[in-house]
Amino acid sequence: MVESSKQKKQFETYKKVQTLGTGSFGTAYLVECQSNNDKAVIKQIDIQAMSEDERKETLREAKILEVLNHPNIVRFREVYKTKKGKLCIVMDFADGGDLQGRIKEKHKKRQTTGTLEHFPEDLVLSWFTQICLALKHCHDRKILHRDLKSQNIFLTKRNIVKLGDFGIARVLSNTKSIAKTVVGTPYYLSPEIIESSPYSFKSDVWSLGVLLYEMCALQPPFNAQSLHQLAQRIVAGRFDKLPKQYSNNLNQLVSSLLVKEPARRPSINQILKLPFIKSRINQFLDDQDFKDEFSHTLLHNHDVFKAFQRKLEEDKVKKEREEQEKKQLEEKQRQQEMQNQILANVRRQQEEEEARKKMEQLYINQYRAPDAYYKEYKDQDFFNYQYMNYVNQLNQDMLQDDNYDPPYQLPLEKGSHASQSSANEDREDEEASKDQVQDVPIQEAINLYTCDFTQFVEHMSQQYGEQQFNEGFAIISRYKELIYSEEGEEQLVKKLKHLFASEELIRGFLNFCTSFIIVQNYSQNI
């Protein structure tokens, strides 16, 4: 017995069959195990090209898969590193593709037959029950999946469901814990995630409802041409009924899952207690699995989480040790930072004084915004402050480029030939610029998911004009609570009316800015 424990572990060797897909940091391969000719999937990831947070996310998926053992969850086999430093996660292969592929097949068949054929209700409930069992296994172990979607529901040729892709799953310390990061796929996002509210297991339940609706209707319940409109429709919570062929029980189940208030949604255990769901469980769990899943929930909850808790404790001890080692260094840095702060304050005062003198030389105080602008702002002091910041920035740009667009200036006294000709030229330039803006097609030529604010500003300034963008974006930011409803959107259109020549330009500008605000809400909270 001792000798066997000292024997080296026998590692599996794999033969690459084909490439299944490629992502930002790696590739998924279909491989054949040389010991028994079984098929498997290797997710090969280049962790050297990742940031620290991305590495942690990848290792998290491997650790979560390692502790999950369920017939309806993709089975983890092993994880190893290659000589080139790539991380390889080996998992079971589902030979029936994924649920999204099945749905696409239905739409493709419609192109030849002219009729959209839906899945039978019995098959939908079979898939749904298995997904619920997999999700229960996760929730019982305090794990939120956080990215339920048809692409992550894998199938075998015998229609056995395998839940996969735990890349952004999160482990919570107890069943009442709530998460605060914004993650997931847009069509499946819950209202609380869109509104940046804390969320828990009920967000997975919402995504489960979207998935069930999609299996029946062959499309998500909430769809739109822009992220902004999609967010509005999800928050409103209105969706069409399922096709007529599905029963009242199924319609009522979808409605209960897609309730806006998380507290009113059923838990995964309550869903599995529904008679038409409960009657199907024995088809997918043998006696031992059923006993493990439903008889010892509290016990294995504690045991499984203990491993994660122990890791958290280890990280805490390590962090305390690092802080102790840096304590003396931080004390020395504190004195240096105080000195740097004093010098920074001196430089800032000098810069402010220089700017003030330049403003006086260029008669900046003669400039004033149109009276119509002041009516749009209840707090005129705040507007004056923002407008003077803009004028100051404009003045700095003017020193570098003579071709600048000056801010609004009060006209000279009536009767002055110079003032009249100048006013006429200004009007002609303004009309010409409006015509020019109308002729330029506004296209979404920038990726809102990857651009930073500077790139966004440059793009929008080129499309709409720098002054129109600055003033328009300030209005939208100030009234950003209006972007989640159609009524609010109409109010914003009115507030932007003085900046653009047509309502089409206003709505295009509003769609760009609100979509960017929503996308920034993702990136700032992930």
C-alpha positions in Angstrom: 0.0 0.0 0.0 2.9 2.4 0.8 4.6 1.5 -2.4 1.6 2.3 -4.5 1.2 5.7 -2.8 4.7 6.5 -3.9 4.2 5.6 -7.4 4.2 8.4 -9.9 0.8 9.5 -11.3 0.2 8.2 -14.8 -0.4 11.2 -17.1 -2.7 10.9 -20.1 -1.4 11.7 -23.6 -3.6 13.3 -26.2 -3.8 13.4 -30.0 -5.1 16.5 -31.6 -8.1 15.9 -33.8 -9.4 19.3 -34.8 -9.7 22.9 -33.7 -13.1 23.7 -32.1 -12.7 27.5 -31.7 -10.3 30.3 -31.1 -10.6 33.2 -28.6 -8.6 36.3 -27.4 -6.1 34.3 -25.4 -6.4 30.7 -26.5 -7.8 27.9 -28.5 -10.1 24.9 -27.8 -9.2 21.6 -29.4 -11.0 18.3 -29.8 -8.5 15.6 -28.8 -8.4 11.8 -28.5 -7.1 10.1 -25.3 -4.4 7.6 -26.2 -5.2 5.3 -23.3 -8.8 4.5 -24.3 -9.6 6.5 -27.5 -12.2 8.6 -25.7 -12.8 12.1 -27.0 -12.0 15.2 -24.8 -11.7 18.9 -25.1 -8.5 20.9 -24.2 -8.9 24.6 -23.6 -5.3 25.9 -24.2 -4.8 29.4 -22.8 -1.8 31.7 -23.2 -1.7 33.1 -19.7 1.5 35.0 -20.4 -0.5 37.4 -22.6 -3.1 38.0 -19.9 -3.4 40.6 -17.2 -3.2 39.5 -13.5 -7.0 39.7 -13.2 -7.5 37.6 -16.4 -5.1 35.0 -15.1 -7.1 34.7 -11.8 -10.3 34.3 -13.8 -8.8 31.5 -15.8 -7.5 29.7 -12.7 -10.8 30.2 -11.0 -12.6 28.3 -13.8 -10.2 25.4 -13.3 -10.6 25.3 -9.6 -14.4 25.5 -9.8 -14.6 22.7 -12.3 -12.3 20.6 -10.1 -14.8 20.6 -7.2 -18.0 20.2 -9.3 -19.0 16.6 -10.0 -22.4 16.2 -11.5 -23.9 14.3 -14.5 -25.1 17.6 -16.0 -21.9 19.6 -15.6 -19.0 19.3 -18.0 -16.5 17.0 -16.2 -13.1 18.3 -15.3 -10.3 15.8 -16.1 -7.0 17.6 -15.4 -5.1 20.8 -15.8 -1.4 21.2 -16.8 1.1 23.6 -18.3 3.0 23.2 -21.5 6.7 23.9 -22.0 5.8 27.2 -23.6 3.9 28.3 -20.5 0.3 27.7 -21.8 -2.3 26.5 -19.4 -4.4 23.5 -20.6 -7.7 22.6 -19.0 -8.9 19.1 -20.1 -12.7 18.5 -20.0 -15.2 15.9 -21.3 -16.4 16.4 -24.9 -20.2 16.8 -25.6 -20.7 15.2 -29.0 -24.1 16.9 -29.7 -22.8 20.5 -29.9 -24.4 23.3 -27.9 -28.0 24.6 -27.5 -27.3 27.8 -29.6 -26.3 25.5 -32.5 -29.6 23.6 -32.2 -31.5 26.8 -32.3 -29.6 28.0 -35.4 -30.4 24.7 -37.1 -34.1 25.5 -36.7 -33.7 28.9 -38.3 -31.6 27.4 -41.1 -34.2 24.8 -41.8 -36.9 27.5 -42.0 -35.0 29.0 -45.0 -35.7 25.8 -47.0 -39.2 24.8 -45.7 -40.6 28.3 -45.1 -41.9 27.2 -41.6 -40.2 27.7 -38.2 -40.5 24.4 -36.4 -40.3 24.7 -32.6 -38.9 22.1 -30.2 -41.5 19.8 -28.6 -42.5 20.8 -25.1 -41.4 17.5 -23.7 -37.8 18.0 -25.1 -37.8 21.6 -23.8 -38.7 20.5 -20.3 -36.2 17.7 -20.4 -33.4 20.1 -21.2 -34.7 22.6 -18.7 -34.8 20.1 -15.9 -31.2 19.0 -16.5 -30.1 22.7 -16.5 -31.9 23.2 -13.2 -30.2 20.2 -11.7 -26.8 21.5 -12.8 -27.6 25.0 -11.4 -28.8 23.5 -8.1 -25.4 21.7 -7.7 -23.7 25.1 -8.2 -26.0 27.1 -5.9 -25.8 24.5 -3.2 -22.1 25.1 -3.1 -22.4 28.9 -3.0 -21.3 29.2 -6.7 -23.0 31.7 -9.0 -22.6 30.8 -12.7 -23.2 34.4 -13.9 -23.1 33.6 -17.6 -25.9 31.2 -18.4 -26.6 31.3 -22.1 -27.4 28.9 -24.9 -23.7 28.9 -26.0 -22.8 27.4 -22.6 -25.4 24.6 -22.6 -23.7 21.6 -24.3 -25.5 18.5 -25.4 -24.7 14.9 -26.1 -26.2 12.9 -29.0 -28.6 11.4 -26.4 -29.8 14.9 -25.4 -28.0 14.9 -22.1 -27.3 18.5 -20.9 -23.8 19.5 -19.8 -23.4 23.0 -18.2 -20.0 24.5 -19.0 -17.9 27.7 -19.1 -17.4 28.8 -15.5 -14.9 31.5 -16.5 -16.8 34.3 -14.6 -18.4 32.2 -11.9 -18.2 33.5 -8.4 -18.1 31.7 -5.1 -20.0 33.3 -2.2 -19.4 32.8 1.5 -23.0 31.9 2.3 -26.4 31.7 0.6 -27.4 35.3 1.6 -24.2 36.8 0.1 -24.6 39.3 -2.7 -22.3 40.1 -5.6 -21.7 43.6 -7.0 -19.6 43.1 -10.3 -21.3 43.6 -13.6 -20.8 40.5 -15.8 -22.7 38.3 -18.2 -24.0 38.3 -21.8 -26.3 41.3 -22.7 -29.4 39.4 -23.7 -29.4 37.4 -20.5 -28.6 40.3 -18.0 -31.0 40.7 -15.2 -32.5 44.2 -14.4 -30.5 44.4 -11.1 -27.2 44.0 -13.0 -28.2 46.6 -15.6 -29.1 49.1 -12.8 -25.8 48.3 -11.0 -27.7 46.9 -7.9 -26.2 44.1 -5.8 -27.3 40.6 -6.9 -27.2 37.0 -5.8 -28.5 33.6 -7.0 -31.8 35.1 -8.3 -29.8 36.7 -11.2 -28.9 33.2 -12.4 -32.7 32.4 -12.1 -33.5 35.4 -14.4 -30.9 34.1 -17.0 -32.5 30.7 -16.6 -35.9 32.3 -17.5 -34.4 33.9 -20.6 -32.9 30.6 -21.6 -36.2 28.8 -21.2 -38.0 31.4 -23.3 -35.3 31.1 -26.0 -35.7 27.3 -26.1 -39.4 27.7 -26.8 -39.6 30.8 -29.0 -36.2 30.3 -30.7 -35.2 33.8 -29.8 -34.5 35.8 -26.6 -37.5 37.5 -24.9 -35.7 40.9 -25.0 -34.1 42.0 -28.3 -33.1 45.4 -29.7 -30.8 47.0 -32.3 -28.7 48.8 -29.7 -27.5 48.1 -26.1 -29.3 51.2 -24.9 -32.7 49.9 -26.2 -32.0 46.4 -24.9 -31.3 47.8 -21.4 -34.6 49.7 -21.5 -36.6 46.6 -22.5 -35.0 44.4 -19.9 -35.7 46.9 -17.1 -39.3 47.4 -18.4 -39.7 43.6 -18.2 -42.2 43.3 -21.1 -42.1 40.4 -23.5 -44.3 38.5 -25.9 -46.1 35.2 -24.9 -44.7 31.9 -26.0 -45.9 30.2 -29.2 -49.4 28.8 -28.9 -48.2 25.1 -28.9 -46.8 25.5 -25.3 -48.9 24.8 -22.2 -50.1 27.2 -19.5 -47.7 25.6 -17.0 -44.8 26.6 -19.2 -46.0 30.1 -19.8 -46.6 30.6 -16.1 -43.1 29.3 -15.3 -41.4 31.7 -17.7 -43.4 34.6 -16.3 -42.4 33.7 -12.7 -38.7 33.5 -13.7 -38.7 36.9 -15.6 -40.1 39.0 -12.7 -38.2 42.3 -12.2 -38.0 42.0 -8.4 -35.5 39.3 -7.5 -37.3 38.5 -4.2 -40.4 37.4 -6.2 -38.5 35.0 -8.4 -38.4 31.3 -7.2 -35.2 29.7 -6.1 -33.7 26.8 -8.0 -34.9 24.4 -5.3 -38.5 25.8 -5.6 -38.4 25.3 -9.3 -37.4 21.7 -9.0 -40.4 21.1 -6.6 -42.9 22.0 -9.3 -44.9 18.8 -10.1 -44.2 18.8 -13.9 -40.5 19.3 -13.2 -40.1 17.1 -10.2 -41.6 14.1 -12.1 -38.7 14.2 -14.6 -35.7 14.3 -12.1 -35.4 10.5 -11.8 -34.8 10.3 -15.5 -31.4 12.0 -15.1 -30.2 11.1 -11.7 -29.5 7.5 -10.5 -30.3 6.6 -6.9 -26.8 7.6 -5.6 -26.7 10.9 -7.4 -30.3 11.7 -6.2 -29.2 10.9 -2.6 -26.1 13.1 -2.9 -28.0 16.0 -4.4 -31.2 16.0 -2.2 -30.3 14.3 1.1 -27.0 15.8 2.2 -27.2 19.4 0.9 -26.2 21.2 4.1 -23.3 18.8 4.8 -21.7 19.0 1.4 -22.4 22.8 1.2 -20.0 23.2 4.1 -17.4 20.7 3.0 -17.1 22.1 -0.6 -16.9 25.7 0.5 -14.3 24.9 3.1 -11.7 24.5 0.4 -12.4 27.9 -0.9 -12.5 29.4 2.6 -9.1 27.8 3.4 -7.7 29.5 0.3 -9.1 32.8 1.3 -7.4 32.4 4.7 -4.1 31.6 3.1 -4.4 34.7 0.9 -5.2 36.8 4.0 -2.1 35.6 5.9 0.0 36.2 2.8 -1.4 39.7 2.5 -0.7 40.5 6.1 2.9 39.4 5.8 3.4 41.5 2.7 1.9 44.5 4.5 4.3 44.0 7.4 7.3 43.9 5.1 6.2 47.1 3.4 5.5 49.0 6.6 8.9 50.6 6.9 9.0 51.5 3.2 5.6 53.1 3.4 6.8 55.3 6.3 9.6 56.6 4.2 7.4 57.2 1.2 4.9 59.2 3.4 7.5 61.9 4.0 8.3 62.0 0.3 4.7 62.2 -0.7 4.2 65.2 1.6 7.1 66.9 0.0 5.8 66.1 -3.5 2.3 67.4 -2.5 3.8 70.7 -1.4 5.7 71.1 -4.7 2.5 70.1 -6.7 0.5 72.8 -4.9 3.1 75.4 -5.7 3.1 74.4 -9.4 -0.7 74.4 -9.6 -0.8 77.9 -8.2 1.7 79.1 -10.7 -0.2 77.5 -13.5 -3.5 79.0 -12.4 -1.9 82.4 -12.2 -0.4 82.1 -15.7 -3.8 81.0 -17.0 -5.5 83.9 -15.4 -3.1 86.3 -17.0 -3.6 84.8 -20.4 -7.4 85.0 -20.0 -7.1 88.7 -19.2 -4.8 89.3 -22.2 -7.3 87.6 -24.6 -10.4 89.3 -23.0 -11.9 85.9 -22.2 -14.3 87.6 -19.8 -16.0 89.2 -22.8 -17.4 85.8 -23.9 -20.8 84.7 -22.8 -23.0 81.7 -23.6 -26.4 82.4 -25.4 -29.2 83.1 -23.0 -31.1 80.0 -24.3 -28.4 77.8 -22.8 -28.9 79.2 -19.3 -32.6 78.3 -19.4 -31.6 74.6 -19.7 -29.6 74.7 -16.4 -31.3 75.2 -13.1 -27.9 75.9 -11.4 -26.5 78.7 -13.4 -23.3 78.9 -11.3 -22.5 75.3 -12.2 -23.1 76.1 -15.9 -20.9 79.2 -15.7 -18.1 77.1 -14.1 -18.4 74.4 -16.8 -18.6 76.9 -19.6 -15.5 78.8 -18.4 -13.6 75.5 -18.2 -14.6 74.9 -21.9 -13.5 78.5 -22.9 -10.2 78.0 -21.0 -9.5 74.8 -22.9 -10.5 76.4 -26.2 -8.0 79.2 -25.5 -5.2 76.7 -24.9 -6.1 74.9 -28.2 -6.1 78.3 -29.9 -2.4 78.9 -28.9 -1.5 75.7 -30.9 -3.9 76.1 -33.9 -5.2 79.2 -35.5 -8.1 77.4 -37.1 -10.4 77.3 -34.1 -14.1 77.8 -33.6 -14.5 80.7 -31.1 -17.2 80.6 -28.5 -20.3 82.8 -28.8 -19.5 86.5 -28.5 -22.0 89.3 -27.9 -22.6 91.4 -31.1 -21.3 95.0 -31.3 -23.6 98.0 -31.2 -26.2 98.3 -33.9 -25.1 100.5 -36.9 -21.6 99.2 -37.0 -20.9 97.9 -40.5 -18.2 95.6 -39.1 -20.6 94.0 -36.7 -23.3 93.4 -39.3 -20.9 91.8 -41.8 -19.4 89.7 -39.0 -22.9 88.6 -37.9 -23.8 87.7 -41.5 -20.6 85.7 -41.9 -21.3 83.9 -38.7 -24.8 83.0 -39.8 -23.5 81.8 -43.2 -20.8 79.7 -41.5 -23.3 78.3 -39.1 -25.7 77.3 -41.9 -22.9 75.9 -43.9 -21.7 73.8 -41.0 -25.2 72.5 -40.4 -25.6 71.5 -44.0 -22.2 69.8 -43.8 -23.2 67.9 -40.6 -26.4 66.7 -42.3 -24.4 65.4 -45.3 -22.1 63.3 -43.2 -23.5 59.8 -42.4 -23.3 59.0 -38.7 -21.9 55.5 -38.5 -20.8 53.5 -35.5 -17.2 53.2 -36.6 -15.8 52.6 -33.1 -16.0 49.6 -30.8 -17.8 50.8 -27.7 -16.6 47.7 -25.7 -12.9 48.4 -26.2 -12.5 52.2 -26.6 -11.5 54.4 -23.7 -13.1 57.8 -23.0 -10.4 59.7 -24.9 -11.0 57.7 -28.1 -14.8 58.1 -27.6 -14.5 61.9 -27.3 -12.3 62.1 -30.5 -14.7 59.9 -32.5 -17.8 61.9 -31.4 -16.2 65.3 -31.8 -15.3 64.3 -35.4 -18.9 63.1 -36.1 -20.9 65.9 -34.4 -18.5 68.7 -33.6 -16.5 69.3 -30.4 -18.8 71.9 -28.9 -22.0 70.0 -29.7 -20.5 66.9 -28.1 -19.2 68.6 -25.0 -22.5 70.3 -24.3 -24.7 67.3 -25.4 -22.7 64.7 -23.3 -22.9 67.0 -20.3 -26.7 67.2 -20.5 -27.0 63.4 -20.9 -24.6 62.7 -18.0 -26.6 65.1 -15.8 -29.9 63.5 -16.6 -28.6 59.9 -17.1 -31.4 58.5 -15.0 -33.7 59.2 -18.0 -32.0 56.8 -20.4 -33.7 53.7 -19.1 -37.2 54.5 -20.2 -38.8 55.7 -23.5 -40.4 58.6 -21.8 -37.0 59.7 -20.4 -35.5 59.4 -23.8 -38.1 61.8 -25.3 -37.2 64.3 -22.5 -33.5 64.1 -23.4 -34.4 64.6 -27.1 -36.0 67.9 -26.2 -33.1 69.0 -24.0 -30.7 68.4 -26.9 -32.9 70.0 -29.6 -30.9 73.3 -29.6 -27.7 71.6 -30.5 -28.6 69.7 -33.7 -30.3 70.5 -37.0 -32.6 67.5 -37.1 -34.2 64.9 -34.7 -32.4 62.1 -36.6 -29.0 63.6 -35.6 -30.2 64.0 -32.0 -31.3 60.4 -31.7 -28.1 59.1 -33.3 -26.1 61.2 -30.8 -28.2 60.0 -27.9 -27.9 56.4 -28.9 -24.1 56.6 -29.1 -23.7 58.4 -25.7 -26.1 56.3 -23.7 -24.7 53.0 -25.1 -21.2 54.2 -24.1 -22.4 55.0 -20.6 -23.9 51.5 -20.2 -20.7 49.9 -21.6 -18.6 51.9 -19.2 -20.8 50.6 -16.4 -19.6 47.1 -17.3 -15.9 47.9 -17.5 -15.8 50.0 -14.3 -17.4 47.3 -12.2 -15.8 44.1 -13.6 
